[in-house]
């Protein structure tokens, strides 16, 4: 299949997906709090894989809250270690040899579990640039990070193909490094283009932090959905509103994930309404700013409940107009 064929298939997939979702669909960005098995029965049930209990709770919480597009919860490790610990050539975040794809898919088992429980599940992969810069070169196999990025990208593409086969509806690439000024965004764009050329899934790019210094590069990235922090970095919305989005969808972070304070549903509604001044309701997904791994479980769960409640309220308001 040529890149052109893949692009046509991806556009069809994207159109079909949003036709099946409610207006103002909700999703999540990253990790969910790790909740171990609570009862003797659960501990016995998950004795061979204790972390599976956390996956199960993360999936069930998202479903119960009413999230439109869920994830597997990303509970098995941080965004670097989850992938680096499974890739040949890497040891404890140190690159000690040539990096190769994992011998087994890293995230597909948990993702397949989520798919068995909910019709719309996103696959999430740490982006090649962020993963590269989260590692330390301790080998002569690579002269610099640019050379390493090429093999990291190939390894993550292998994982992405596993997620495609598993049946995810969106592939999200997490590149928080983009907003820091540390990495070369032209190389970052090249790595994302490789995913676009080989993966027939709608692509979402999540970038943390302020985007004003990278806004031109950000909006031109070869993805279908641009996801950003709209609460902790409130100015991101106004910065984005001044740019031509070229038909892209927007993942708008309207829940603060940095502290265990619960926003009221009214506050979240106001944030959504502010975003809708610039973004058509048919082109927006609503989500937390970032992952919620560090929040207390009960707070994270209540936050996504309030997100879905606010989305429903605004949705009903639009339908009455």
N, C-alpha and C positions, 0 to 999 in steps of 0.2 A: 504494500500500500504506500503510495507516494505521500509526501507532506501535504499536497493539495487535497488528496482524498481524505486524509486524516482531518484536515481543517474543516471540510464539508461535514464529515461525520460528527465532529465536535460541536459545530454550530447547530446541527439537528438535535444532538443530545441536549444542548443548553436550552434550546427553545422548548423541547418536550418536557424537560425537567421543570421549568418555571410554569408551564401550563398545568402541571400537576400539583403545584404548591399553592398555598393560599397567598393572597396579596400580603406583602410585608412578611415574608417567611423569616423564621428565627433559626439560628444555628449557634454553634460554639466555636471557639478559636483553638484552644489548646487543652492543656491538662486539667484534670479534675482532681479533687482531694483523694488521697489514698485512704480507703476505709477497709480495714482488715475484716475477716470473718468474725461475726459477733457471737454466734452460738456454737455449742459443741457440735451440733449437726452440720453447720456450715464449715467448721474447721475440718471435720471428717470428710465432708464432700470435696473440699478443695485441698486435701492433704498433699496431693502430688503437684499442685500449682497454687500455692496460697494467694498469689496476686490475682488469680482469676476471680476471687471474691470481689476485689476492688473494681475489676472490669465490669462485673455483673451489676454492682451497685451504681457505677457511673452510667451505664447504659439505661438501667431502670429509672434512675433519677431524671435523665434527659427526656425519656419517654413520658414519665408521669407529669413533668413540668409542662410538656406540650411543645418541646423543641421540634421544629420541622425537619431539619437536617442534623442528625446526631453524629457523634464520633465514638470511638472505642474508649475514650476517656484518657488515653495516654498516661496510664498510671504506673508503667513499669520502669520509669527512669526519667532523667532530665533529657532535654531535646538533643544534647550532644551524645551522652552516654548510650541512649537507646539504640543509636545507630553505630557509633564508633566501637562499642563493645562486641559487635557482631561482624565487623568487617575485617577480613584477613589483611594484615599489614599494619594494624593499629593495636596498640597495647596500652590500656589505661590513659587514653587521650594522647598518646605519643605515637607518631608515625614511625615505625621501625622497619618498614619494607614497602614494597609495591602494594598499593591498596587494590583489592579485588572485590567483586560483589560477594555478598554473604552466601554461604553454601545453602542456606534455607531462607525463605522470606522472613523478614523481621516482624512485621506488623500485621500480616494478613490473617493470622489465626484469630486474634482479638477482633479484627475488623469483620471477619466472617461471622463471628458470634453476634456482633452488633447488627449485621445485615439480617441475621436470622430472627431478630427481634423488632426490626423497624425497616420500612421500605426505602428510606432515604438516609444514606450514610456517607460521610466524606472520608476520604483517606488523607492523612496528614503526614508530610515528610519534612524534616529539617532541610532547609535549602542548602545547595552545594556551597555557597559562599560562607554562610554561617557555620556550617559543619567544618569547613576547611580552616577557618580562623579560630575555631574552638579547639584545634589540635596543635601539637608541637612537633616540628620536624626534627627527627633524630635518626635520619638515614640519608645516605648518599643517592638514594633512588630518585630524589627530587631536588632540583636546585633552588626552587622557590615555591611559594604558595600557588602561583598560577599553574605550574605543572601539576601540583597535587590536585587542584580543583578539577582538572580534566578527568582524573581517575575517580575522584569522589562523585562527580556527576554521573559517570558510567555506572557506578555502583548503586546510586540512588535511582537511576533510570530502571535498573533491574527490579528494584523494590516497587517502583511505580507500576511496572507491567504486572507485577503480582497483584497489586491493588485493583488494577483494571480488570484482571481476570476474576477477582473476588466479587466484583459487582458494585464498587463504589460509584456514586453519582457525580462527585467532584473530587479533584485532587488539589489539595492546598499545600503550597510551598511556603514554609516559614523562613523569612529572611530578616530578622531583627537587625542584623549587621548593616543593612543597607542605609539606615538613617544615621549611623555613627560617623561616617566619613572614613572608616578604616579600610574598606575594600574598594576595589575598582569596579564601578557600576557597569562599565562596558563589558567586563568579563562576566559580571552577574547576569547581564542581559543575554549574553551568549549561552550561558548554561540553561537559562529558562527557555530560550529558543529551542534548545535540544529536546526539552520535554515537549514543547509544542509540536515539534516535527515528528515525534515518535509516539505520543500518547493522545488517544482520541477522546480524552475526557475534558470537560470544562476545567480550566486552570484558574486557581485562586492564589493570589500573592498576598501574604500577610506581612506587614512591616510594622514593628513597634516604634514608639518614639515620635518626635517631631519630623514632619516630612517637608517642611518649607525649603530646606536646603537642597533637597533632591527631587522637588516636585516635577520638573520637566522629565527627568529620567523615569520617575515613578509612573506617571500617567502613560508613558509610551512603552512600558514593559509589555511583552507579548503574552498577555494573559487576558482572561475573560472577566475576572472579578478582582478588584482592588480592595483589600481589607486593611483598615487602619484604626488606630485608637482615636475615638471621638470624644471621650470623656476626660481621661487623664491629660490628653493633649487636645483640648477643646478647639484650639486655633486651626487644627488640621482640616476641619470642615470648611472654614472660610478660605483657606489656602486652596483646597481642592475645587471649591466652587468657582474659582476664577479661571479654571482650565477646561479645555475641550476634552471630554472623556471618551470620545470616539466610540460611543455605543457600549462602553464597558458597564458592567454591573458594579455596585459598590457594597462592600461589607462594612457596615457602620457600627463601630463599637460604642454602645450606649449604656454600658454597665461598668462601673469602676471596679477593677480587680486588684487594686493595690492595697486596699485596707478592708477590714471586716465590718464596714458600715453599710447598712442596708438603705439604699435610696428608696424613696416612696415611689409607688406606681405613677403618681402625678409627675414627679421629677423626670422619670423615664419617658413619659408621654411627651413632655415639653422638649426633651432632647430629640425624640423622633420627629416631632412636628418641625423643629428647627432644621433638621436634615432634609425634610420634604420640601423646604423652601428652595432647595437647590437640586434635589435628586428626585426624579419621578418615582412614585410608589412602585411601579412595575420593574424598577431597576435597582431596588435596594434589598439587602438582607440585613437583619438586625442581630447583633451578637454582643458578647462581653468584649471589653477592650483587648484582653489577652487571656492566657491560661489562669486557672483558679486554684492551682495545686497547693498554694501556701495558705489558702483561706480555710477556716473551720468548715467541716462538711456541711453543717446545718446552715451556715451563712451562704455558701456557694449554691446549695440547693434552693434556698429562698430567693437568691438573686435571679436564677434562671426562671423560677416561677413568676417573679415580678416582671421580668423581661417579656415573657409570653403573655401575661395579663395586659401589659401596656400595649403590646403589638396588637392584641385582639381589640382593645378599646379603640385604637387609632384606625384599624381596619374597618370596624363597624361605623366609625364616624365618616370615613371616606365613602362607604357604601350608601350612606344616607344623603350624601350631597347630590 
